Amino acid sequence: MTTPPRTMLVVGGGIMGSGIATSFVAAGWTVHVMSPSQKTRDALPASIRTGLSKLQADEALAGTVGLHASLDTVPWTDLALVVESVTEDLPLKQRLFPDLAARSGARTILATNTSSFPIGDIARGLSEADRPRVAGLHYFMPAHLVPLVEIVRSEWTADWVVDTLEAWMRAARKAPIRVNRDITGFIGNRLQAALIREALYLVESGVTTAQGIDDAVRFGFGFRFLACGPMKQKEFSGWDTNLAAGNVIYPTLCNGTRHGRMLHEMIEQGRIGMKTKRGFWEYTDETIAQEKAAYEKKLRQAFELLQSELGS
């Protein structure tokens, strides 16, 4: 197993930043987190402790995390990796990365956890010497539990950066995949977008309900995806069958370039989900807590099932 360097920085201590920090702490790294928000810094130790407990790691390690109100107090000479996890705001990230590059060493990898912006757009303002050490390191929420991490390269990202990140992720018992082209949405979000577009179309068209969609995914094809992915599953069933079925189904699929009217109306009515206690379903504080607890319990059980396949 590759032994990682031991010191990294997470810039941004929100939900994603906290989860990323937890993952590195559990993997044995010395972790620093920078957030200008006192409230965020105050909440981080408890959040990381909770995450470590769910990973069955030593909760006391949360007390080793260095918390910083600004970049000025970060031990820059020690850092092997910086992971930016600030608000999904492209101008903000474009302002931040030149500062990160100027403060860090020439072999410090600079990663962004953006879920939507091209990595090249974030790295474009850097010098020719610094652009090659910038890559995407895209986690999925909750970052400490979901194994997948996308390693995204821009047109400038150096091979050694991608190779090193993959080795580090495997050593941290993550499941890294390489995104070899700086494409909008990367891989995971593009696949999710294709599914949700068709799901919303089926509900809006009256074909089924939101519950029907969830049951079809969870207890049908999604149930099989924990055991193997869609490409391997079709190796079982045969690509000849997929070709025949696809030629019949594809012409009938939704191919809209914008969401349908139903979702716009839901947003206008404030039906955006648990944040407003109503979406396709109605919620109370109690049912939200119950739903989140059940969700996390299933994620932890799935995480345990996949442990033997993670790590190098």
N, C-alpha and C positions, 0 to 999 in steps of 0.2 A: 504493500500500500504506500502511495506517495505521502510523505510527511510534509504538511504545508508550513510555510513560514507562519509566524505566530501573531502578527500584529496587523490589524485592519481598522478602517474607519467607515462608519455609516453616517452619511450626511442627511439628516432628517430622521426624526424619532417617532413618526406617526405609526399607524397600524402596520404598514409594510416595513418601515425601517426597524421597528421593534422586532418583528418576526425574523427579518434578515439577521439582525444582531443576535437573536436567540440561537439561530441556526449555527452561526460561527462560534458562539460561546460553547455550544454543545460539542462542537468539533474540535475544541481545544485551542482556539485562537484567543489571543488577547485582543479585546474589542474596545473601540472608542466610538461614542456616538456624539455628534454635534447637532444641537437644536437651539435656536435662539429663544425658544419658548420655555419659560420656567415651569409652566404647567406640564408640558410634555416631559421635561427632564425629571420632574418630581414623580411622574407616573411610570417612568421606564423601569425602574428596578422591580416593581411588583409585576409589571407586564412580562418582563423577561423571566422572573421566577415562575410565573404561571406557565409560560411556554416551556421552560426546562422541565417542569414537573410532568407535562404531557409527553415529553420526549423521554421520560424516565431518566433524566440527567440530574446532576447535583444542583439543587436549587440555590445553594450558597454561592455558586459561580456568578450569579447575578450581581453580587456585590463587588466583583472584580472589574465590571464595565466602567470605563472612564467616561464621564459625562462632561460636555463642554458647551458653554454658551456661545462661543465663537470659534472660528478656525484658528485664531491666534494661539490658543493654548494646546492645540493638538501636537503630539510628538511626531512631526512629519518625517524625521530622518529614520524612524523605525518602521514606517508603513510599507507593506508589500502591496496592499490593495485599498482602494477607496471605492465605496459603492454609494452613488448618489441616489437618494430616495425622497426628494422634495416633491412639492406639489407639481402635478402634471401641467406645467406651464413652460412652453418652449423658450420664450425670451429669458425666463428666470434661469433655466438650465444653461442657456447660451452665455449668460453673464457669469454663471458659477464656474464653468469648466476652465476658462483661462486662469482663474484664481487657483483652482485645484492643481492645474498643471504647473503654475509658477512656484507653488509651495512644495510640491512633491519631487521625489527623485526621478531620474531618467528611466528607472526600471520599475517604478510604481505603476501598477495597472489602474487605470481610471475607468470605472464601469458605471453605467446608468441603468436604473431599474424602470425606465420609461416603458409603458405598455403600448404606446401609439406612435411616438415620433421617430422618424428615421435617425439612426445613430449618426449618419453623416451630417445631418442638419445640426446636431449638437456639437460635433467635433470640428465643424467647418471653420470656426473662428480661431482655432489653435494653430500653432506653428507647424511647419512640415515635420519637425522633429517630434512633436507631441501627439499629432493625430494618430500615429500607428499604435499608441498604447491605450486608445479609447475603444471600448466595446460595450455592447449591451449585455446586461446580466439580469434577465427578466424572470422574476419570481412570480408565483401565483398565490393568492391569498387563501388560507393563512400560510405565510411564507415558511414558517418553521415546520409545518406538517406536510404540505404538498411537495412531493419529491421533485417534480419537474422544474428545471431551470433552463431557460433558453439563452444560449450564448450567441449573440448577434454581432456580426462583423459589418463594418462599413467598408467603403471602397479602399480605405487607408489602413484598416486594422491589420497589424502584423500577425503572422502565423504563430509566433512564440506566445503572443497574448492569448490567442484562442486555445492553444495547446495547454498553457499553464492554467487557465481558468477551468478547462475541462478536468484536468488532474485534481485541482483543488476541490471542485464540486463532487467528484467521485469519492475523494477522501473524506468529504463531509457527509457521505451517504445520501447524496442527491442523485437525480437522474438527468444529467445534462444532455441537451441536444444542440447541435450546431445549426444556426441559421446562416447559410452561406451567401445570402443575398439580402440587402437592406430593404426588405419589402414591408409595406405598411401592414401593421398588425402582427407581423412575424408569423408564427405557425399556429400556436394554440388559439390565439384570439381570432384568426381567420377561420379556423375550423368551427369555433363556437359561434361566430357570426353567421356562417352558412346554416348551421342548425337552427339558431334562434329566428332567422328570417323565415325559414319554412314553418317553424312552430307557430309563430305569430300569424302567418298567412292561414294556416289550418284553423286556428281559433277564430280569426276574423271572418273566415269564410263559412263558419258554422259547422265545419267538419267534425270538430271535437272541442273539448274544454281545456282549460289550463291544466286541470287535474289529469285529463286524458293524455296530454302531452307528457307530463311528468311520469305517469305510470308506464307509458310506452317506452320511454328512455330508461327509467330505473329498472324495470322488471323485464325489459326486452333486450334490445341490442346493447344498451348501456351496461346491463348486468354482465354481459360477456366481455366487455372491454377491460374489466379488472384482470381477467385471465389472459387476454391477448388483445392487441390493438386491431383496428379495422382492416389493415393490410394483411396481417397474418390470418385473421378470421376468414378473409376471402380466399386465402390459400387453402383453408380447410374446405370451404364450400365450392370453390372452383371459379376462376375468372371467366370461364365460358358462360356460367350461369349469371354472373354479374353483368357481362356484356349484353346478354339477352334482356335481362330485367331493366338495365339502365336505359337501353334504347327505347323501351316502352315508357319508363317513368320520367326520364329527363325532360322531355318536351312539356310535361305538365307541371314541373316544379316552378315555384315563384322565382322570378329573375329580376325583381324590382331593384332599382338603384337607391331607393329611399324607403323608409318604413311606411307602412300603410296608415290609413286614417285612425284606426283603432288606438294605436300607441300614442299618437299626438293628442287624441281626446283624453286618454287616461292621464297624461301629463298635465293637460289643461285643468283637469278636475282634481289634481293633487293626489291621484292614485298611483304613487310611485313605489309602493311596497312598504316594507317595515318602517322606513324613515317617517312615513306619515300615517302608519298603522292601517293602510288600506292599499290594495293593488288589485290583483285578481281575487285575493282573499282579504278578510278583515282580521285585524290583530288587536290584542291588548298588550300591556306591558308583560303580563304573565305568560301569554301564549308566545310572545317574541322570545322570552327567556327560555321557554320550553323548546321551541323550534331550534334555537341556536345551540342549546345543550345537546339535543338529539343529533344535530348535524355534526358537531365536533366529535361526539362519541363514535359515530360511524366513520368519520375520517380517521380517527385514531385506530379503529379496528382494521380499516383498509391499510393504513400505514404499517401495522404489525404484519399483515399478510404479505406485504411486498418487501419486508426487510431483508429477506434472503437474497433478493435480486439487486439490492443497492450496495454501492461501495465497490472499490476496486479489489 
